[in-house]
Amino acid sequence: MKPLLLRLTALVFLLLVATGIRAQVPESEVRQLWQLIDYVGVDYSGAVSNGAVISTAEYAEMEEFAERAFQQAKALPNSAGKAELLAAAQALRSAVTRKADPKEVS
């Protein structure tokens, strides 16, 4: 399985750009969704190691940002690929919750 963030990034690109949804969604919302996904991918390893929280504050941010990314994906207009994007966003949220290995998340 591809790492979650790589999969999510590809799905966001396909959903928002290739299907034309980006024209229906303000650019700031698209940018924020990408930033949330990227932030989790970059900073997650500073929050979790070997299945344990190593920074409570950083881990709380990872939970919040993974949840916000899921909610923003959920709010996108219906189109081809949205179900797959939601499934990937849910997988990211679940990985953060279960304190998955940072390599899996990134």
C-alpha distances in whole Angstrom, upper triangle without the diagonal:
4,6,8,11,10,9,12,14,14,14,17,19,18,20,23,24,23,24,27,27,27,31,31,30,31,30,30,28,25,26,26,22,21,23,21,18,19,21,18,16,19,21,19,19,23,22,20,20,19,19,22,24,26,27,28,29,26,24,26,25,21,22,24,22,19,22,23,20,20,23,24,21,23,26,25,27,26,24,22,18,19,18,14,15,17,14,12,15,15,12,13,16,15,13,16,19,17,17,14,14,14,11,9,11,12
4,6,8,7,6,10,11,11,12,15,16,16,18,20,21,21,22,25,24,25,28,29,27,29,27,27,25,23,23,23,20,18,20,19,15,15,18,16,13,16,18,17,17,21,21,19,20,20,19,22,23,25,26,27,27,24,22,25,23,20,21,23,20,18,20,22,19,18,22,22,19,22,25,24,26,25,23,21,17,18,18,14,14,16,14,11,14,15,12,12,16,16,13,16,19,18,17,14,13,13,10,8,9,9
4,6,6,6,9,10,11,12,14,16,17,18,20,21,22,23,25,24,24,28,28,26,28,26,26,24,21,21,21,18,16,17,16,12,13,15,12,10,13,15,13,13,17,17,16,16,17,17,19,20,21,22,23,24,20,19,21,20,16,17,20,17,15,18,19,16,17,20,20,18,21,24,23,25,25,24,22,18,19,18,15,14,16,14,10,12,14,10,10,13,13,11,13,16,15,14,11,10,9,7,5,6,6
4,6,5,6,9,10,10,12,14,15,16,18,19,20,21,23,22,22,26,26,23,25,23,23,21,18,18,18,15,13,15,13,10,11,13,10,9,12,14,12,14,17,17,16,17,18,17,19,19,21,21,22,22,19,17,19,17,14,15,17,14,11,14,16,13,13,17,17,15,17,20,19,22,22,21,20,16,16,15,12,11,12,11,7,8,10,7,6,10,11,9,11,14,14,13,11,11,10,9,6,5,6
4,5,5,6,8,10,10,12,14,15,16,17,19,20,22,20,20,23,24,21,22,20,20,18,16,15,15,12,10,11,10,7,7,10,8,6,10,12,11,13,16,16,16,17,19,18,20,20,21,21,22,21,18,17,18,16,13,14,16,13,11,14,15,11,13,16,15,14,17,19,18,21,22,21,20,16,16,16,13,11,13,12,9,9,12,10,8,11,13,11,12,15,16,15,13,13,11,10,8,6,5
4,5,5,6,9,10,11,12,14,15,16,17,19,21,20,19,23,24,22,23,21,21,19,17,16,17,14,11,13,13,9,9,13,12,9,12,15,14,15,19,19,19,20,21,21,23,23,24,24,25,25,21,20,22,20,17,18,19,16,14,17,18,14,15,19,18,16,19,21,20,22,22,21,19,16,16,17,13,12,14,14,10,11,14,12,11,14,16,14,15,19,19,18,15,15,13,11,10,9,7
4,5,5,6,9,10,11,12,14,15,15,17,19,18,18,22,23,21,23,21,21,19,16,17,17,14,12,15,14,10,12,15,13,11,15,17,16,18,21,21,20,22,22,22,24,24,26,26,26,26,23,21,23,21,18,19,20,17,14,17,17,14,14,17,17,14,16,19,18,20,19,18,16,12,13,13,10,9,11,11,7,9,12,10,10,13,15,13,15,18,19,18,16,16,15,13,11,10,10
4,5,5,6,8,10,10,12,14,14,15,17,16,16,20,20,18,19,18,18,16,13,14,14,10,9,12,11,8,10,13,11,10,14,16,15,18,20,20,20,22,23,22,24,23,25,24,25,24,21,20,21,18,15,16,17,14,11,14,14,10,11,14,13,10,13,16,14,17,17,16,15,11,11,12,9,7,9,9,6,7,10,10,8,12,14,13,14,17,18,18,16,17,15,14,12,10,10
4,5,5,6,9,10,10,12,13,15,16,15,14,18,19,17,18,16,16,15,12,12,13,10,7,10,11,7,8,12,12,10,13,16,16,18,21,21,21,23,25,24,26,25,26,25,26,25,22,21,22,19,17,18,18,15,13,16,15,12,13,16,14,12,15,17,15,18,18,17,16,13,13,15,12,9,12,13,10,10,14,13,12,15,17,16,17,20,21,20,19,19,16,15,14,12,11
4,6,5,6,9,10,10,11,13,15,15,14,18,19,18,19,17,19,17,13,14,16,13,10,14,14,11,12,16,15,14,16,19,19,21,24,24,24,26,27,26,28,28,29,29,29,29,25,24,25,23,20,21,22,18,16,19,18,14,15,18,16,13,17,18,16,18,18,16,14,11,12,14,11,9,13,13,10,12,15,15,14,17,19,18,19,22,23,23,21,21,19,17,16,14,13
4,5,5,6,8,10,10,11,13,12,13,16,17,16,18,17,18,16,12,14,15,12,11,14,14,11,13,17,16,15,18,21,20,22,25,25,25,27,28,27,29,28,30,29,30,29,26,24,25,23,20,20,21,17,15,17,17,13,13,15,14,10,13,15,13,14,14,12,11,7,8,10,7,6,9,10,8,10,13,13,13,16,17,17,19,21,23,23,21,22,20,19,17,15,15
4,6,5,6,8,9,10,11,10,10,14,14,12,14,13,14,12,9,10,12,8,8,11,12,10,12,15,15,14,17,20,20,22,24,24,25,27,29,27,29,28,30,29,29,27,24,24,24,21,19,20,19,16,14,16,14,11,12,14,11,9,12,13,11,13,13,12,12,9,9,11,10,7,10,12,10,10,14,14,13,16,18,18,19,22,23,23,22,23,21,20,18,16,15
4,6,5,5,7,9,10,10,9,13,14,13,15,13,15,13,10,11,13,11,9,13,14,12,13,16,17,16,18,21,22,24,26,27,27,29,31,30,32,31,32,31,31,30,27,26,27,24,22,23,22,19,18,19,18,14,15,17,14,12,15,16,13,15,15,13,12,10,11,14,12,10,13,15,13,14,17,18,17,19,22,21,22,25,27,26,24,25,23,21,20,18,17
4,6,6,5,7,9,9,10,13,14,14,16,15,17,16,12,14,16,14,12,16,17,15,16,20,20,19,21,24,24,27,29,29,30,31,33,32,34,33,34,34,34,33,30,29,29,27,24,25,24,21,20,21,20,16,16,18,16,13,15,16,13,14,13,11,9,8,10,12,11,9,13,14,13,14,18,18,18,20,22,22,24,26,28,28,26,26,25,23,21,20,19
4,6,6,5,7,7,8,11,12,11,14,14,16,14,11,13,15,12,12,16,16,15,17,20,20,20,22,25,25,27,30,29,30,32,33,32,34,33,34,33,33,32,29,28,28,26,23,24,23,20,18,19,18,14,14,15,13,10,12,13,10,10,10,8,7,6,7,10,9,8,11,13,12,13,16,17,17,19,21,22,23,25,27,28,26,27,25,24,22,20,20
4,6,6,6,5,5,8,9,8,11,10,13,11,8,11,13,11,11,14,15,14,16,19,20,20,22,24,25,28,29,29,30,33,34,33,34,33,35,33,33,31,29,28,28,25,23,24,23,19,19,19,17,14,15,16,12,10,13,13,9,10,11,10,10,9,9,13,13,10,13,16,15,15,18,19,19,20,23,24,24,26,29,29,27,28,26,26,24,22,21
4,6,5,7,6,8,11,11,13,11,14,13,10,12,15,13,12,16,18,16,17,21,22,21,23,26,27,29,31,31,32,34,36,35,37,36,37,35,36,34,31,31,31,28,26,27,26,22,22,23,21,17,18,19,16,14,17,16,13,13,14,12,12,11,12,16,15,13,16,19,17,18,21,22,21,23,26,26,27,29,31,31,30,30,28,27,26,23,22
4,6,8,9,11,13,14,16,15,18,17,13,16,18,16,15,19,20,19,20,23,24,23,25,28,29,31,33,34,34,36,37,36,38,37,39,38,38,36,33,33,33,30,28,29,28,25,24,25,23,20,20,21,18,16,18,18,14,14,14,11,10,10,12,15,14,13,17,19,18,19,22,23,22,25,27,27,28,31,32,32,31,31,29,28,26,25,23
4,6,8,9,10,12,15,15,18,16,14,17,19,17,16,20,21,20,21,25,25,25,27,30,30,32,35,35,35,37,38,37,39,38,40,39,38,37,34,33,33,31,29,29,28,25,24,24,22,19,19,20,17,14,16,16,12,11,11,8,7,8,10,13,13,13,16,18,18,18,21,22,23,24,27,27,29,31,32,33,31,32,31,29,27,26,25
4,5,6,8,9,12,12,16,15,12,15,18,16,16,20,21,20,22,25,26,26,28,30,31,33,35,35,36,39,40,39,40,39,41,39,39,37,35,34,34,31,29,29,28,25,24,25,22,20,20,20,17,15,17,16,12,11,11,9,10,11,12,16,16,15,17,20,20,20,23,24,24,26,28,29,30,32,34,35,33,34,32,31,30,27,27
4,5,5,6,10,11,13,12,10,13,15,13,14,18,19,18,20,23,23,24,26,28,29,32,33,33,34,37,38,37,38,37,38,37,36,34,32,31,31,28,26,27,25,22,21,21,19,17,17,16,13,12,13,12,8,7,9,8,10,11,10,14,15,13,15,18,18,17,20,22,22,23,26,27,27,29,32,32,31,32,31,30,28,26,25
4,5,5,7,7,10,9,7,10,13,12,12,15,17,17,18,21,22,22,24,26,27,30,32,32,33,36,38,36,37,36,37,35,35,33,30,30,30,27,25,26,24,21,21,21,18,16,17,17,13,12,15,13,10,10,12,11,13,13,13,16,17,14,16,20,19,18,21,23,22,23,26,27,27,29,32,32,31,32,30,29,28,25,24
4,6,7,8,12,11,10,13,15,15,16,19,20,20,22,24,26,26,28,30,31,34,35,35,37,39,41,40,41,39,40,39,38,36,34,34,33,30,29,29,27,24,24,24,21,19,20,19,16,15,17,15,12,11,13,13,15,16,15,19,20,18,19,23,22,21,24,27,26,27,30,31,31,33,35,36,35,36,33,33,32,29,28
4,7,9,12,11,10,14,15,15,16,19,20,20,22,24,25,26,28,30,31,34,35,35,36,39,41,39,40,39,40,38,37,35,33,33,31,29,28,28,26,23,23,22,20,18,18,17,14,13,14,12,9,8,11,11,14,15,14,17,19,17,18,21,21,20,23,25,25,25,28,30,30,31,34,35,34,36,33,34,32,29,29
4,6,8,7,7,10,11,11,13,15,16,17,19,21,22,23,25,27,28,31,32,31,33,36,38,36,37,35,37,34,34,31,29,29,28,25,24,24,22,20,20,19,16,15,16,14,11,11,13,10,7,8,12,12,15,15,14,17,18,16,16,20,20,18,21,23,22,23,26,27,27,29,31,32,31,33,31,31,29,26,26
4,5,5,7,9,10,11,13,15,16,17,19,20,22,23,25,26,27,31,31,31,33,36,39,37,37,35,36,34,33,30,29,29,28,24,24,25,22,19,20,20,17,15,17,16,12,13,15,12,11,12,15,16,19,19,17,20,21,18,19,23,22,20,23,25,24,24,27,28,28,29,33,32,32,34,31,32,30,27,27
4,5,5,6,9,10,11,12,14,16,16,18,20,21,22,24,25,29,29,29,32,34,37,36,36,34,35,32,32,29,27,28,27,23,23,24,22,19,20,20,17,15,18,17,13,14,16,14,12,14,17,17,19,19,18,21,21,18,19,23,21,20,23,25,23,24,27,28,27,29,32,31,31,32,29,30,29,26,24
4,5,5,6,9,10,10,12,14,15,16,18,20,21,22,23,27,27,27,29,32,35,34,34,31,32,30,29,26,24,25,24,20,21,22,19,16,18,18,14,14,16,15,12,14,16,14,13,15,19,20,22,21,19,22,22,19,19,23,21,19,22,24,22,22,26,26,25,27,30,30,30,31,28,29,28,24,23
4,5,5,6,9,10,11,13,14,15,17,19,20,21,22,26,26,26,28,31,33,32,32,30,31,28,28,25,23,23,22,19,19,19,17,14,15,15,11,10,13,12,8,10,12,10,10,12,16,17,19,18,16,19,19,15,16,19,18,16,19,21,19,19,23,24,22,24,27,27,27,29,26,27,26,22,22
4,5,5,6,9,10,11,12,14,16,17,18,20,21,25,25,25,27,30,32,31,32,30,31,29,28,26,24,24,23,20,19,20,18,15,15,16,13,11,13,13,9,9,13,11,10,12,15,15,17,15,14,17,17,13,15,18,16,14,18,20,18,19,22,23,22,24,27,27,26,27,25,25,24,21,20
4,6,5,6,9,10,10,12,14,15,16,18,20,23,23,24,26,29,31,30,30,28,29,27,27,24,22,22,22,18,18,19,17,14,15,16,13,11,14,15,11,12,15,14,13,16,19,19,20,18,17,20,19,16,17,20,18,16,19,21,18,19,23,23,22,24,27,26,26,26,23,24,23,20,19
4,5,5,6,9,10,10,12,14,15,16,18,21,21,21,23,26,29,28,28,26,26,24,24,21,19,19,18,15,15,16,14,10,12,13,10,9,12,12,9,11,14,13,13,16,19,20,21,19,17,20,19,15,16,19,17,14,17,19,16,17,20,21,19,21,24,24,24,25,22,23,22,19,18
4,5,5,6,9,10,11,13,14,16,16,20,21,20,22,25,27,26,26,24,26,24,23,21,19,19,18,15,14,15,13,9,10,11,8,6,9,10,7,8,11,11,10,14,16,17,18,16,14,16,15,12,12,15,13,11,14,16,13,14,17,18,17,19,22,21,21,22,20,21,20,16,16
4,6,5,6,9,10,11,12,14,15,18,20,20,21,24,27,25,26,24,25,24,24,22,19,19,19,16,14,16,15,11,11,13,11,8,11,13,10,10,14,14,13,16,18,18,19,16,15,17,16,12,14,16,14,12,15,16,14,15,18,18,17,20,22,22,21,21,19,19,18,15,14
4,5,5,6,9,10,10,12,14,17,17,18,20,23,25,24,25,23,23,21,21,19,16,17,17,13,12,15,13,9,11,13,11,9,13,14,12,13,16,16,16,19,21,22,22,20,18,20,19,15,17,19,16,14,17,17,14,15,19,18,17,20,22,21,21,21,18,19,19,15,14
4,5,5,6,9,10,11,12,15,16,15,17,20,23,22,22,20,21,19,18,16,14,14,14,10,9,11,10,6,7,10,8,6,10,11,10,11,14,15,15,19,21,21,22,19,17,19,18,14,14,16,14,11,14,15,11,12,15,15,13,16,19,18,18,19,16,17,17,13,13
4,6,5,6,9,10,11,14,15,15,16,19,21,20,21,19,20,19,19,18,15,14,15,12,10,12,11,8,7,10,9,7,10,12,11,11,14,16,15,19,20,20,20,17,16,17,15,12,13,14,11,9,12,12,9,11,14,13,12,15,17,16,16,16,14,15,14,10,10
4,5,5,6,9,10,13,14,15,16,19,21,21,21,20,20,19,20,18,15,15,16,13,11,14,14,10,10,14,13,10,13,16,14,14,18,19,18,22,23,23,23,20,19,20,18,15,16,17,14,12,16,15,12,14,17,15,14,17,19,17,17,16,13,14,14,11,9
4,5,5,6,8,11,11,12,14,17,20,19,19,17,17,15,16,14,11,12,13,10,8,11,11,8,9,13,12,10,14,16,15,16,19,20,20,24,25,26,26,23,21,22,21,17,18,19,16,14,16,16,12,13,16,15,13,16,18,16,16,16,13,14,15,11,10
4,6,5,5,9,10,10,11,14,17,16,16,14,15,14,15,13,10,10,11,8,6,9,10,7,7,11,11,10,12,15,15,15,18,20,20,24,25,25,25,22,20,21,19,16,16,17,14,11,14,13,9,10,13,11,9,12,14,12,12,13,10,12,12,8,8
4,6,6,8,10,11,12,14,16,16,17,16,16,16,17,16,12,12,14,12,9,12,13,11,10,14,14,12,14,17,17,17,20,22,21,25,26,26,25,22,21,21,19,16,17,17,14,12,15,13,10,12,14,12,11,14,15,13,12,12,8,9,10,6,5
4,6,7,9,10,12,14,17,17,17,16,15,14,16,15,12,13,15,12,10,14,15,12,13,16,16,15,17,20,19,20,23,24,24,28,29,29,28,25,24,25,22,20,21,21,17,16,18,17,13,15,17,15,13,17,18,15,14,13,9,11,12,9,7
4,6,5,7,9,12,15,15,15,13,12,11,13,12,8,9,12,9,8,12,13,11,12,15,16,15,17,20,20,20,23,25,25,29,30,30,30,27,26,26,24,21,22,22,19,17,18,17,14,15,17,14,12,15,16,13,13,13,9,12,13,10,9
4,5,5,6,9,12,12,12,10,10,10,11,11,8,7,10,9,6,10,12,11,10,14,15,14,16,19,19,20,22,24,25,29,29,30,29,26,25,25,23,20,20,20,17,15,16,15,11,12,13,11,8,12,13,9,10,9,6,9,10,8,8
4,5,6,7,10,11,11,10,9,10,12,13,9,9,13,12,10,13,15,14,14,17,19,18,20,23,23,23,26,28,28,32,33,33,32,29,28,28,25,23,23,22,19,18,19,17,14,15,16,12,11,14,14,10,10,8,5,8,10,9,8
4,6,8,11,12,11,9,7,7,10,10,7,8,12,11,10,13,15,14,15,18,19,19,21,24,24,25,27,29,30,33,35,35,35,31,30,30,28,25,25,25,22,20,21,20,16,17,18,15,12,15,15,12,13,11,9,12,14,12,12
4,7,10,10,8,6,5,5,7,8,5,5,8,9,8,10,13,13,13,16,17,18,19,22,23,23,25,27,29,32,33,34,34,30,29,29,27,24,24,23,21,19,19,18,15,14,15,13,10,12,12,9,11,11,9,13,14,12,13
4,7,6,5,5,5,7,9,11,9,7,11,12,10,11,15,15,14,17,19,19,20,23,24,24,26,28,30,33,34,34,34,30,29,28,26,24,24,22,20,19,19,17,14,14,14,11,9,11,10,6,8,7,7,11,12,10,12
4,5,5,7,6,10,12,14,12,11,14,15,13,15,18,18,17,20,23,22,23,26,27,27,29,32,33,36,36,37,36,32,31,30,28,26,26,24,22,21,21,19,16,17,16,13,12,13,12,8,8,7,7,10,12,12,13
4,6,8,9,13,15,17,15,14,17,18,16,17,21,21,19,22,25,24,25,28,29,29,30,33,34,37,37,38,37,33,32,31,28,27,27,25,22,22,21,19,17,18,16,13,13,14,11,8,8,6,9,11,12,13,15
4,7,9,12,13,16,14,12,15,17,14,14,18,19,17,19,22,22,22,25,27,27,28,31,32,35,35,36,35,31,30,29,26,25,24,22,20,20,19,16,15,15,13,10,10,10,8,5,6,6,9,12,12,12,15
4,6,9,10,13,12,10,13,15,13,14,17,18,17,19,22,23,23,25,27,28,29,31,33,36,37,37,37,33,32,31,29,27,26,25,23,22,21,19,17,16,15,13,11,11,9,7,9,9,11,14,14,14,16
4,6,6,10,9,7,10,12,11,12,15,16,16,18,20,21,22,24,26,26,27,30,31,35,36,37,37,33,31,30,29,27,26,25,23,21,20,19,16,15,15,13,10,11,10,7,10,11,11,15,16,14,16
4,7,9,8,8,11,13,12,14,17,17,18,20,22,23,24,26,27,28,30,32,33,37,38,39,39,35,34,33,31,29,28,27,25,23,23,21,19,18,18,16,13,14,14,11,13,12,12,16,17,16,17
4,6,5,6,9,10,10,12,14,15,16,18,20,21,23,24,26,27,28,30,32,36,37,38,38,35,33,32,31,28,27,27,25,23,23,22,19,18,18,16,13,14,15,12,15,15,13,17,18,16,17
4,6,5,6,9,10,11,12,14,15,17,18,20,21,23,24,26,27,29,31,34,36,37,37,34,32,32,30,28,27,26,25,22,22,21,18,17,17,16,13,13,14,12,15,16,15,19,20,18,19
4,5,5,6,9,10,11,12,14,16,17,18,20,21,22,24,26,27,29,33,34,36,36,33,31,31,30,27,26,26,24,22,22,22,19,17,18,17,14,14,16,14,17,18,16,20,21,18,19
4,5,5,6,9,10,10,12,14,15,16,18,20,21,22,24,26,27,31,32,34,34,31,29,29,28,25,24,24,22,19,20,19,16,15,17,15,11,13,15,12,15,15,13,17,18,15,15
4,5,5,6,9,10,10,12,14,15,17,18,20,21,23,24,26,30,31,32,32,29,27,27,25,23,22,22,20,17,17,17,13,12,13,12,8,9,11,9,12,13,12,16,16,13,15
4,5,5,6,9,10,11,12,14,16,17,18,20,21,23,25,28,30,31,32,29,27,26,26,23,21,22,20,17,17,17,14,12,14,14,10,10,13,12,14,16,15,19,18,15,17
4,5,5,6,8,10,10,12,14,15,16,18,20,21,23,26,28,29,30,27,25,25,24,21,20,21,19,16,16,17,14,12,14,14,10,12,15,13,15,17,15,18,18,14,15
4,5,5,6,8,10,10,12,14,15,16,18,20,21,25,26,27,28,25,22,23,21,18,17,18,16,13,13,13,10,9,11,10,7,9,12,10,12,13,12,15,14,11,12
4,6,5,6,9,10,11,12,14,15,17,18,20,24,25,27,27,24,22,21,21,18,16,17,15,12,12,12,10,7,9,10,6,7,10,10,12,15,14,17,15,12,14
4,6,5,6,9,10,11,12,14,15,16,19,22,24,26,27,24,21,21,21,18,16,18,16,13,13,14,12,9,12,13,10,10,14,14,16,18,17,19,18,15,17
4,5,5,6,9,10,10,12,14,15,17,20,22,23,24,22,19,20,19,16,15,16,14,11,12,13,10,9,12,13,10,12,15,14,16,17,15,18,17,13,14
4,6,5,6,9,10,11,12,14,16,19,21,22,22,19,17,17,16,13,12,13,11,7,8,10,7,5,9,9,7,9,12,12,13,15,14,16,14,11,12
4,5,5,6,9,10,10,12,15,18,19,21,22,19,16,16,16,14,11,13,12,8,8,11,9,6,9,11,10,10,14,14,15,18,17,19,17,14,16
4,5,5,6,8,10,10,13,16,18,20,21,19,16,17,17,14,12,14,13,10,11,13,11,9,13,14,13,14,17,17,18,21,19,21,19,16,17
4,5,5,6,8,10,11,15,16,17,19,16,13,14,14,10,9,12,10,7,9,11,9,9,12,13,12,14,17,17,17,19,18,19,17,14,15
4,5,5,6,9,10,14,14,16,17,14,11,12,12,9,7,9,9,5,6,9,8,7,11,13,12,13,16,17,17,20,19,20,18,15,16
4,5,5,6,9,12,14,16,18,16,12,13,14,11,9,12,12,9,10,13,12,10,14,16,15,15,19,20,21,23,22,24,21,18,20
4,5,5,7,10,13,14,16,15,11,13,14,11,10,13,13,10,12,15,13,13,16,18,17,18,21,22,22,24,23,24,22,19,20
4,5,5,9,10,12,13,11,8,9,10,7,6,10,10,7,10,13,12,12,15,17,17,18,21,22,21,23,22,23,20,18,18
4,6,8,9,11,13,12,8,9,11,9,6,10,11,9,10,13,14,13,15,18,18,18,21,23,23,25,24,25,22,20,21
4,7,9,12,14,14,10,12,14,11,10,14,15,12,14,17,17,16,19,21,21,21,24,26,26,28,27,28,26,23,24
4,6,9,11,11,8,11,13,10,10,14,14,13,15,18,17,17,20,22,22,23,26,27,27,29,27,28,25,23,23
4,6,10,11,8,11,13,12,12,15,17,15,17,20,20,21,23,25,26,27,29,30,30,32,31,31,28,26,26
4,7,9,6,9,11,11,11,14,16,15,17,19,20,21,23,25,26,27,29,30,30,32,31,31,28,26,27
4,6,6,8,10,10,12,14,15,16,18,20,21,22,24,25,27,28,30,31,30,32,31,30,27,26,26
4,6,8,9,10,12,13,14,16,17,19,20,22,23,25,26,28,29,31,29,30,30,29,26,25,25
4,6,5,6,9,10,11,12,14,15,17,18,20,21,23,24,26,27,25,27,26,25,22,21,21
4,5,5,6,9,10,10,12,14,15,16,18,20,21,22,24,25,24,26,25,25,22,20,21
4,5,5,6,9,10,10,12,14,15,16,18,20,21,22,24,23,25,25,24,21,20,21
4,5,5,6,9,10,10,12,14,15,16,18,20,21,22,21,22,22,21,18,17,18
4,5,5,6,8,10,11,12,14,15,17,18,20,21,19,21,20,20,17,15,16
4,5,5,6,8,10,10,12,14,15,16,18,20,19,21,21,21,18,16,17
4,5,5,6,9,10,10,12,14,15,16,18,17,19,19,19,16,14,16
4,5,5,6,9,10,10,12,14,15,16,15,16,16,16,12,11,13
4,5,5,6,9,10,11,12,14,15,14,17,16,16,14,11,13
4,5,5,6,8,10,10,12,14,14,16,16,17,14,12,15
4,5,5,6,9,10,10,12,11,13,14,14,11,9,12
4,5,5,6,9,10,10,9,12,11,12,9,7,10
4,6,5,6,9,10,10,13,13,15,12,10,13
4,5,5,6,8,9,12,13,15,12,10,14
4,5,5,6,5,8,9,11,8,7,11
4,6,5,6,9,9,12,10,8,11
4,5,8,11,12,15,13,11,15
4,6,9,11,14,12,11,15
4,7,8,11,10,9,13
4,6,8,7,7,10
4,5,5,7,9
4,5,5,6
4,5,5
4,6
4
